[in-house]
Amino acid sequence: MTLTLSDRDHALAAGEHGPAAALAMRIITRLAEANRADHLIDVTSAHIDSCLYHGEAGLEFAERLVADEGRVVIPTTLNVGTLDLLHPDLFRGDADLAERGRRLMAAYLALGGSPTWTCAPYQLEQRPGLGEHVAWAESNAIVFANSVLGARTERYGDFIDICAALTGRVPDAGLHRDEHRRAWSVFRLEGVPNAVLETEDLYPVLGHLIGRQTGVFIPAITGLSLGASEDDLKALGAAAASSGGVAMFHAVGITPEATTLAEATGAAEIRLDVRVGMDELRRARDELTTRSDGPLTAISVGTPHFSVAEFERLAELASGTTVHRDVEFYVNTGREELAEAAAAGHLDPIRRAGIEILTDTCAYVTPILRRRRGVVMTNSGKVAYYAPGNLGVDVVFGSLADCVASAEAGRIVRDESLWA
């Protein structure tokens, strides 16, 4: 298939808009050729995952773009970085990692990125609408944009994300196209009690189950409560994108491209049809725990980043409690959500309880925990999946209420009645 470029595309590739834009356009065109796209399309925004330090290659690439006078041409939000710039004392890594992480974050600011430092850009005031083409990286942001907002983005990883931001162009391929947005697998909730369907605990567990089984196929889900919140769907998508390669899901009757199962699947061949009952959910929940006994070391919530509604819920649970002296309790969130939660009065009971708030980064990707022996508790399917490998810790999955109760008791407390 022959790739046809516009006059502006040719001008960018020829260096008429500077060497950084030329490099970015060459990379975008090679991506288009690899994806067999015949033309490029405009995107209205970008979200950059590359600003989290993973090694010298990422830093050198970003600083080269800055030296070559790179500048984003579309609104560009920045994902979590290596440091919490508002609370730098929480960082417990070495000075070399801190210096490189700070340089990388500074480079993306110099390229014109907005200092949002959040993995949940869909919680910001400005977010894309139905059918809008964007170039987002960060797995949970990608799946939320495609599924819940009905915007259109491929899985743009490190370096491709900033190239899209510098050019405003991406290949017309993948999830930008109608034919690639249909469900190829179906997960049917059957025989699940209303008490489970109505709880927030269901969504990370179900997401983990779906990701493990569907892989990269887009799933459709039937039987969910029609009252599912954005936080519920956020937790489902993040877990499915962690245990599998899910970049989009259809919750029938809930998400905008799935008013019916027939609409969600279209003409796609269903390759996997799964009944999900309580036995399957219990097994998935158990998979999110590596150790359910032993000393409780820390609690980490807010992955993806806490919303204002989640702060309100935590404030209610934490009111009048005190975190045990042997336990660290972290809430990961974005700056805008932190400011809104503070204005609403949600932070006072949280901080009085001894819960610490982390911005700009996340406790499962950067050195924050004081101690790593013992068990880390979380209500996040994403943390439960990645923390054992990233941090070398054991994890136990529980509800947000379980997390608060455990923090106060100084030991693992889980209400098992819901799953009995």
N, C-alpha and C positions, 0 to 999 in steps of 0.2 A: 504494500500500500504506500502510495506517495504522499509525503507530508507537504501540504501547501501552507506557506507562511504569508502573513499580511505584510504590507510595506513597513509598518512599524516594527514587526518582528524582525524583518531583515535589517532595519536600522539599528535595533538593539544588538543583534548579533554582530553587526559590523563595527560596533564600538561608538556609534554616534551619540549615545547617551552615557558614555563612560565605560572604563574597563570592567568594573564590577558588574554592571548590567549586561555587558557582553558575555562575560563568563556565565552568569546566571542563565541567559537565554540559550547559550550553547548546551548547558546541562538540561534545560527544559526540552529542547528539541531532541536531544538524545533519548530522554525519557519517552517522548511522544513516539519516536521510532520504535523503541522497545515495546511499547504498548499498542503498536500498529494503529495509532491515531492518524487521521488524515488532515487534521487542523487543530489549532489551539483555540481556547476560549478565554474570555475575561473572567476574573474572579474579583469579588468586591471586598474581601478581607482575607487576612492570613493570621494564623496562630502558630507561633514558633516554639517548637520543642527543643531546638538545637542549643538553647541558652543554658541547658543543664550540663555541667562539665562531666564528660566521660573520658577525656584523654586529649593529648596534644593536637591531634588532627582537627578536632572541632574548634579548638582555640585558634590554631593557625589559619584555618579557613575563614573564620569570622574576622580576625584581625587583618587578613588580606583584603577582604571586602571593604573594611573601613579604610585601609590605606589606599585602595583604588576608588575612593570617593563614592562608595555605594550608599544608596538611600532608598528606603521603601517607597513605593508609589501608590499603595493602598493602605487603609487602616490596618495596623498590625499589632496584635496583642502578644505578650510574652508569657510563656509557660513558667513553671517553677524553675528557680535557679538553685545553685549549690548553697547559698547563704540566705539567712533571714536578715535582711538589711535593717529591719526595724528592731530586732531583738538579737543583735550579734553575739551576745553572751551565751546563747543557747547552742552555738556551734561547738562541737567537741572533736573536730578533726584536726589534722596537722596544719601548720602554717602554710605549707606549700599548696595543699589543696585549697585552702581559703584564698590564697593569692590568685591562683589560676581561675577559681570559680568567680571571684570578683572581676577579674579582667574580662572573662567571657560575658558576664552580665553587662559590663560597661560597653563592650563592643556592640551588643545588640541594641543598647540604648543609642549609641552613636549612629547606628544604621537607621534609626527612626522608630524603633519599636516603642510601644507604650509600656511603662513600668507596672503592668498589671500583676505579673509574677503569680499567675494562677493556672491551675490545671483545669479549671471550670469556667472558661470564658463565656459560656452560655448563661452564666449567672450575672453577667454585667448588664448594664442598662441597654447598651447597643448590641444587638445580636441579629444574626441573619434570619430571614423569613422563608416561608415555603417556596421551594424552587430556586432559591438564590444560590449561585455557585460561589464557593469559598475554597480556600486552601488551608485546611487545618491539620496540624499534627497533634500528637498526644492522643493515645488510643481512646480514652473515655470521652474526650471532647469530640472526636470524630464520630463515634457511635451515637452520641447524644444529638449532634447536629443533624446527621442523616435521619435518625429514627424519630426523635421527639420534635425537632423544629421542622423537619422536612426540607432542610437546606441540603446542598449537594457538595460533598467533598470526597475525594479519594483518601486512602491512607497515606498521607504525606509524612515521610520521616525526616530525620535530620538531613540538612543541607538542601533537600528539595523544597522544604517549607520556606526558607529564606530566599531561595531562587524565585519562587512564585511571588513573594512579597516585593522583590526588586523589579520584577517585570510586569506583574499583574496578569500573568498568563499561565495556563496549565493545559495539558493535553485533553482533548475531548474524548475521554475514555473512562472506563470503570464506572464508578457510582455517579458520575456526572450524567450518565445516559440512562434513559428509561429502562432499557432491556436488561440492565445489570442491577436493578433495584428490586427485583422480584424475589420472593422467598423460595428457597429450594428445600427447606425442611420445615416441619410443623411440630410444635410441642403443645399437647393438649392437656391442660390441668383438669383432672377428673377425680371426683371423690375427695377433694381437698376441703376440709371444714372451713366455714366462713371465718372463724377466728383466725385461721392461718392466712386466708386470702386478704384479710383486712389489716394484717400486721406488716410493719416495715421490715421485719426480719425475713420475710419470704423472698424479697427481691434479690439481695446478694446471693442467697442460696440457689435460687432458680437460675440466676445469671451464670453462676459457676457451673451448674449442671448443664445448661445449654451450651456454654462455650466448650466444655469438654467433649460434648457429643457432636456438635454441628461443625466444629472447626472453622473454616472460612466461609461456609455456606450461610446465606442470610436466613434466619429463622423467622417463622410466624408463630405467635403464641396465642392460644385461645384459652378462655376461662379465667383471665385475670379480672380483678375488681375494676369496674369502670371508674371508680374514684381514685385510682392510682395517681399519686402526686408526681411532680417533676423530680423530687428527691428519690422517690421509689424507683422511677425509671432510670435515674442517674445511677443508682446502686446496681440495678440489673445490668445495664449496659457496661459499666466499668468491670464488673465481675466476668461477664461474657467475653469482653475484649482481653481479659487477663488469662483466663484458662483456655481460651480459644482465640481465633483470629477474627472475631465478629466485629465488623465495621458498621453494621446496620441490623436492626431487628424491626419486626412489625408486631405490635401488640394490638390484636384485632379489637376494633371498637374504641381504641384509645389513641393510637398514633395516626398522623394525618394521611398516610398513604395506605391505610388498612381499615377502612370502614367496614369491610367484610373480609372473610378469608379469601374469597375469590379475587378480590382486588389485590390483596397482598401477594398472592401467588401468580396471578395473571396466567400466562401460558407456560410458565416454568414447570419442568418436570420435578415432582416431589421425590427427592432421593432419600429422605429420612422422615418417618412419621412416628412420633414417640408419645406414648401416654405417660403422664407424670402424675403420680399419686403420692401419698404420704411416705411410703417406703422409699421411693426414689428421692424425695426431698430430704428424708432423714440421712440417707447415705451421702448425699451431696453436702449436707451440713457437717457430717462427721469428717469429710475430706478437708474441710477448712480448718481443722484442728490437728496439730501435731502432738499436743500434750495437754491433757485436761486436768492434771494434778501438778503438784510441785509449787515452789514459791512464785508468787506473782511479782514481776519486776516492773512492768510498765503497762500503760494503756494508751493506745493511739487511735483516735477517731478523726474523721474529716479527710478521708481519701476515697473519692474526690473531695475537694475542698468543701468545708461546711458552708451551708446556706444560712441565711438569716432565720428561716423557719427552723432549721436544726439547732441553731443557737437558742432559740426560744424554748425548744423542747429540752435541751440540756440544762438551761437555767431552771426550769421547773423541777427536773430530777435532782439537780445539785443543791437546790436551796436547803440550807440547814445541815448539809453534810460536810465532812472534812476528809480529804484524801489522806490515807494512811501514810505515816512517815517513811515506810519502806517502798512506796509505790510512786512512780512518775506517771502523770496523766497529761497527755498532749492533745490539743485540738488543732488540726491543720486547717488553714483558711486563707482566703484572699484578702487583700487590703480593703477593697470596697465593701465586702461582706462584713469585715471587722468594724469598719466605720458605721455601717448601718446598724449592726447589732449593738454597738456602743450607744448610738443615738436612741435606740429603742429600750435601753436599760437592761439588756440581757447579760451584759458582761459582769456586772457587780457580783451576783450570786455565784457565778462560775469561778471568778478569781478568789472570792472569799473561801471557797471550798478548797483552794490550793491547786486548781487546774491551770496549766500553763498553755498559752496560745502561741502558735507558731505560724508565721506568715512567710510568703515569698518562696517557700520550699516545702518539703514533706519529710516526715520523720522516717520513712522507709527507704529514702534514696540518699540521705545525707547524714553524717554522724551527729546525732542529737542525744540518743539515749546515754545516760550515765553508766548504766550497768546492763550487760547483755546475758548474764546468767539468770536462769529462771524463765518465766513465761511472759510473753507479751499478749495482752488481750485486745481485741478489736471487733468492731461491728462491720468492718469493711471486707468484702470478698477480695478486693484487690490487695490490701495489706496482707490478708491471710495467705494469699497465693504467693506473693513476692518476698515478704519479709524473711522467711527462712533462708532463702538463697541470698538475698541482698545483705542481710544483717547477721545471719548465722544464729538466729534465735528460734525458739519454739513459740508457736502461736496457739491461742485458743479463741474460737469465734463465739461471740455472744451478742445480745441485743444492746442497744444504748443503755437501757435500764440495767442490764447485767453489768455493763462496764462501770456505771456509777456505784452500784451496790458492791462490786468487787473492790473498787478503789477505796471505799469507806472501810470495808472489812479487812483489807490487806491480804486477801486470798481470793481464789477463783470462786465466784458465785454465779450460777446459771439457773434460771427458771426453766425447768425441763417440761413443765406441764403443757406448753404449746405443742411440743413435738412428740408427746406421749402417744 
